[in-house]
Amino acid sequence: MQLLISDSNILIDIEVAGLTPALFKLPYTFAVPDILFEEELAGQHGHLSSLGLEILELPPALIAQVDAWAETYRAPSRHDLTALALAKAEQCPLLTGDKALRQAATKEQVAVRGTLWLIEELVRTRCISLAQAHEAYDKMRDTGRRLPWPEVEASLRRLR
């Protein structure tokens, strides 16, 4: 299965949407850096590891890469840069909705996917219905999740 490295905001979007069980039915392996998990997810979303989220340790060379990137890419958080470093090292896509992290990933030639792509995959693979996708987006909107709402509407139209 293809590995996908995620930042925290994507996983929180999916949790808010009530799609976490469906996410882990997709034919992908989802992972996050250990430090990101411990400091951003473990408190309220620690159960993700029991559902299938892999927590990967960053070797010293990748930590050094994050330190160097922190000088170049000032907008993404250090935790976000750990996800980028891991995705680049594993030569796999990065899951993020963070604009600054997306820009850094593009400069580092790392493929980027986001919440919309994940929901399209969930519908495409029939893990959820189109109606469930609508409900999920409604939950995200109602809780103030920051998504490109015009793109969400376009995505839902394409899925019809």
N, C-alpha and C positions, 0 to 999 in steps of 0.2 A: 504494500500500500504506500502511496505517496505520502511523504512527510510534509506537514504544514506547520510552520512556527508562528505562534500568535503573540500579539501583545495583549494586555489585559482588557482594553476597551471592546474588542470583538467578542471576547468570551462573556463580558458583562452584558453586551447587547443581546446575545443569544439567551442568557439567563433571564433577563428582563422580559424577553419575548416568550418565555416558556418553552423554548425549543432545545434545551440542553439534551434531553434523552435522544431526540431525533438527530442531533448533531453527531453523536457518537455512533450512529448507524451508517453514516456516510463512509464510503470506501477510502478513507484517509486516516492517517495517524496524526493526531494533534499533539503539539508539544509547546512548552514554554521554558525559558531559562529558569533555573532554580531560584536565583535571587529575585526575579520578577514575581514568581509564584509566592515566595515567602513574604515579600514586602507589599504586594498589591492584591493578591488573590486569597491567600490562605485564611485570612480572618473571616471573610464572608462567603468565600467560594471554594473553600478547601476541599469540599466533597467532589470537585471536578476530577481530582486524581483517582478517586475510587470508581469514577464512571469511564475512565479511559484516557484522561489527559496525562501525557508523559511529562515529567519534570527532568530537564536535562542540565547537567552541570557544565558550567563554562570553564574550559581549561585556561590556565594563565595567559596563553597567547591571545585568546579572545578577549580577556579582560584588558589586556594591553591595547588591543584594537579599539575597544570601547573608549578607553582613556584618550587615545589619539583622535577618534571621531568626535569626542565631546568638545574638542578644540575647534573642529571644522564645522560640525553640525550643532549649533547652540540651542536650537528650538526643541528638538526631541529630548525627552528625559533620558537619563542614563539607563533606566530600566528598559525604555523603548530601544535604545541603542544595543542593549544586550540581545534583544530579540532579533534585531537586524544582523548583528554579528553572527549569531547562531544560524540564521537562515542563509547567510552568505557562505558560512563554513560548510553547511550541510547541502548547499546548492539546491535549495528548495524555496518555494514561495513563502512570503511573509504575509500574515494576515494582520491588517491594521486599517483603521479608519482615520488615523491621525495624519493630517495634511503634511506636517513637517517631516514625519517619519516616512511617509510615502515619497516625498521629494528626495530624502537622503537615500532611500532604497533604490530609487530610479537612478540616481547618480552612481550608486554602487553596483548597478546592473543586477539587482535582485527583483524578481517578479513579485508583484503585490496584488493581493486579493482583499476584498472587504466583506462587510456584512451583507451587502446586496448579492454578491457572488455566492456567498454561503447559502443564502435563502433560495436563490435560483437553483443551486445544486440540490438543496433539500426537496424542492418541487420536482426538478428534473428526474431525480432518482426515486421519486414517489415516497420519500420518507415523510413528507407532509403534503397536504392538499393546497390548492391555490387559496381556498377559504382560510386555511390555517396561516398561510403567509400573510394575508390581509390582516387577520387578527393579531399576528405577531408584530406587524408594523404599527398597528393601532396602539398596542401596549408600549412599544418603544416611543412613539410620538407622545402618548399620554404621560410618560415618565420623564420626558425631556431629553431623551437620547438625541444626540446630534448626528443626523444622517442627512445626506443630500436629498431632501424630500422630492424635488422634481424628478430626480433620477429614480427614486423609489417608485413613483407613479409610472414612469416609462417602463421600468422593469416589470411591474405588475401587468401592464398592457401587453408586453411581449410574451409573458407567460400564459396569457389567455388562450 
